[in-house]
Amino acid sequence: MRLNGGREVSVYNGLYTGKKMDDGSYEPPFRDHVRHVKFTRLDAKDDRAEINAELIWEMDESVPVLKEARRLRVEALGAGEYLLDLDFALTAAFGDIEFVSDEVHYAWPFLRLEPRWSGDGGGTLISDLGAVGEEATNLKRALWLDYSNTVEGETAGIALFQWPDGQDHRWLTRKYGCFGPRRPDDRSGKPFLLRKGESISQRVGVLVHVGDTKGGRVADRYRLYIEEKPLR
């Protein structure tokens, strides 16, 4: 992305702009980053918790680029299952923002699994349409995707639910365990301009479940999620 026609800013690649350590890792300060400003809500009761936060996307260590409002709601479903309901809005509060991300390297947001749970480890990636594997799901439209596998005798999985916003979303998927929904087609894989004061937003559910896609009732739980009903 570019603020007011300036240089290209990549928070993802910002990791590699810190000081490189002897072990090959990097330390702050990272030139481009997302900075937490404050919590606006911290609430937990019984099996649910909600966190609301304000964040600033910054370049050159301190120059503000975007303002973010983020809400995370976590619900314990029992038996080691959980739902994370995440929504966030990015606002061009500091000037016009040109997004320049390509068709290949992003999802909004995305997960990356520990290798044993991925397709490389024998895991199964499946969409709500029944498409299986990277080739059949990458850059294809879907409402949800689920990755499941059996590791050390335990079968479990994690599903991503796209909140129905009236637009189709294609997905980034990788056999090595990376997957997530992309922005709607008119703002995905092509440059677009976010005028000062305008916002873009996204909402997804993350379901950690026991069993494979069928055993974890992923399809049924997606329906319950968009109906905002309990997933137990």
N, C-alpha and C positions, 0 to 999 in steps of 0.2 A: 504494500500500500504506500501511497505518497500523500503527504500533507501539503496542501497549497502548491502543488507542482514541484515539491522538493525531492530529495533523494528517496530511493526505494527503501522501505523499512520492513524488516522481517523479524517478528518476535521469535519465531521458530529458530531461525539461524542466529538470533541474538546470543544464544548459549555459547557460540564459538567466538565471541568477541571479548571474553574475559581473559585473564592471565592464565596461560597454560601451565599446569602443574607437572611435576616429575612423573606422576602416574598416568598422565595423558588426559586427566580431567581438567575442568576449568573453574576458576573462582571469580566471584564478583569483583568489580562492578561489571555487569553485562551492559553493553551499549544500548541495546533495545530490550525492553522487558515490560511485564505487566506488574504494576505496583498496587498492593492492597492499601486502600485509604482508611476505611473504617467498616465495622459491622453496624448495620442498622437494625438487625434483629438477630437474637440468639434465644431460641425457645426450644425446650425439650420436655416432653411429658409422655410417660408410659413408653410406648413403642415407636414414637415419632419424634423427629427433631426438624427444625427449620432454621436455616441461616440465610440472611440477606446481607449483601455486601456491596460496597462501592469500590471500584478499581479504576486506575488510570493506565492506559497503554502509553508508554513513553519511549522516546528515541534519544540517542546521545546522552543517556543517563538521566536526564531531567526535563526534556522538552515534551510536553503533553501532546498526544496525537488523537486519542479517542478516550471517551468516558464510557465505562461499563457499569451496568447494574446487573447483579447476579443473584439468583435465588436457588437454593439447594434444599430440597425436602427429602429426608431419609425416613423410610418406614421399614421396621423389622417385621418380616412376614412369618417368622418362626422357622424352625428346622434348618437354620443356616441360610435362609433366603432373605433377600433385601430388594427394595426398590429405591433408586435415587431418581427423583424428578428434578431435572435441571432446566432452568430457563434463564436466558441472558439477553440483554439489549445493549448494542454498541451505538453511541451517539457521537456524531461529528461536532463536538462542542467547541473545537478550537480552530476550525477552518474546513474547507472542502477536502474530502478524502477520495482519492482515486484508488480503487482496488484493482490489482493487476495479477492476482493468482491464476495459475494455469489450470488445465483440465486434469492434471495427473496427481499433484502432490498435496492435496489437502482434503480434509473432511471437516465438518463443522458441528460438533466436535468429533474426535475419533478416539477409539481405544486401541491399545496394543497389548496383546496377551503375552504372558510368559510362554516361551517357545513350546514347552511340553503340551500346552493346551491348544496350540494353533493347528492349522492344517498341515504344517510341516511335521507336527507331532502326531498326526493321525486324526486330528479333530475335524468336525463337520460344520461347514458354514452353509446355512440355508436361509432363504428369504420367505416372506409370506406367500409368494407365488409358487413356491416349491422349487425354485432354482437352487442348485447346489454347486458350491465351489467358486473360486475367484473368477474364472472365465465367464461363468453364467451370471454372476452378480455384479461384477465391477462395471461402473458407469451405467448400471441398469436402475430403473425405477423400482421402489419397494416401499412398503409401509413399515416393515421391521426386518431385522436380520438377527440371526441367532448363531452363536458359535458354541459347540459343546464337544466334550471329549471324556474319555475315561482315563484317569491318571492315578496310579497306585491303588487301583480297585475302586475308586470313587468316580461316579459319573455326575457331571455337573456342567453348567453352561452360563453364558451371559448373553443377554439380548439387548439390542438397542431399539427403542420405539420412537418413530418420528411422529410428533404431534401433528394432527391434521390441520394445516393452515390454509387449505384451499389450493395448494400448489403441489405439483409433483417434485420429488427430490430423487436425484440419482445418488448412488452410493460409491464410496471408495472402499474397495476390499482387497486384501492381500492374503495369500496362502500362509505367509509367515505370521499372521495374527493381527493385522491392522484393519480396522473397519470403522465406518461412520457415514452419516448422511452429509450430503453437500448442500449448498444453498440452492434455491429454486433456479431453474434453467436460465432465466433472464439475467441472473447475477452469478452464474457459475461458469468458470473456465473462460471468461471474457472480461475485459475491463469495464468497470462501471463507476459512476461518480456518486458519492454521497455528499449532498450539499450541507453546508454548515447548519446545524440544528436538526438535521434528519437522522433517523435511527434505522437500524436493521436488527432483527431479533431471531431467536431460535429457541425451541423447546424440545427436549428429548427425555425419554425415560430409559433408565438403565436397570434391567432386571437381572439379579444374580439368583439362579435357580438350581435346584437339585434335579438330577436326571437329565435326559436328552431333551430335545425340543418338544417332543410329545409328552414325555413324563413331566416336564416343567410347565406344561399347560401354557406355552408361550402365546399361541394364537388367541386363546380365551382370555389370557391376562392382558393382551394388547387391547382387546375390546373393552375390558373393564377399565383399563388405564384411560382410554379416550372418553369413556363415560364418567370418569372420575369416581369410580366405585372401588371398594376394597378389593385387593388382589389375593387375599387369602384363599 
